[in-house]
Amino acid sequence: MPTTSLDALPIEVVEMIVGFLEPHDVGSVRLTGHSMALKVSQGHFRTYFHKKALRVTIQSLTAFNDLLQPNSPVYLLEDATIVGLISRTTPDQAEVNNLLVRAFVALKAKGVCLRSLSLNVVTGDDDLHDADRDYVRSQSAIVDSGIVEATMVALQESGLSVLLLDLFGTTIGHSVPFGLIGQLPDFTRLSSSTKCIKSLSLSLNSTLRTAGVADNLATTNTAPEQTIASITQLLDLMPKLEELDLRWFMSRSELNASIDSREIFFFNHCFKSITAAPLRTCSLRGLYISEEALLSFLQQSSVKRVTLREIHLQKDGKFISILDTLTRDTDPFEYFHLDDLFEDTRLLYFKVPGQPKFPIMGGGVGPSEVVREGDEVKQKLEYTFAMKRALGSPQVQRWRRNRAKMYGNTHWFR
């Protein structure tokens, strides 16, 4: 019976076989011969380098830089994730910055333009899963700040172009400390990297300063005004921004009037920059904001698709004007998703068919979430409040836990 060598198989069949192998095994196949190396390298093997999760350790960053040789498949990189590790040892921040700068400079020199650049954090030591929660939480804050600093410095020094930038916006439990932004070097040097950004996902937390973070930066608290100016400057450097996802995470023990005032001040100024961008889609989550600022943004921006989740209107703000704008007949919105909106501490229930997320004493209210698209967007939308409190139930406990995960130490509601 005649036999067929792997080398003689059509490239489509070789690709199917290679698809079941681990990356290091694919590399071994490539070493079996010139013909096989060409077949494998043309397709599936190359896809291993389209996406890369780069761990922020000295060893990992050094190994990645060693791969950046002429004709290296690493230059096929399209989607990069910078992964911080929560462990009992913390790498030297200055060395991490230098290694990531070297990597980004090499990618830029080869004409790489990243389709996406994201941040993530994982637990690096197995024994930390059962460790003291306060220790893990404190280390998490340090790692969050460290990889934000390293990433922003690398972008500044390299000018590496990015189309989608995700700064913890899609990562639960991690966010950028509010005060850290104001401590980073001048954002004007970021323009080469940010000028092509079309999508930004950003999670900010209310911490002005995280102890032990970024020792090479200023050690004193950054004034809120300085941070606000820095974030506004960052947004101004994204003239092609079409999609924005902004989430606010309230750090524990910081839920007080001064924090609320700082947030309102921040978002009032922040939205002035956002309205200048060609935004089409915007998601706002966990914000404490004035009615005037939110209304002005919706009326003056070019946004047509809106998501509002866990939004708290302050200073006696009302959602009536917001809903009237979202359901307007002239220049209508294409889509909106409203979920858990608050006037002060009172949760809104919409006068539409449906049930609330948890039992309410006495009942009689509709859902606190509504989604509309197309022609139904223009239908009038009204709301009411529950006359009595929520009943103790698994549903309400689950709802509170999910809010805490996404938005931190949120206001109680009634």
Disulfide bonds with the S-S distance in Angstrom:
none
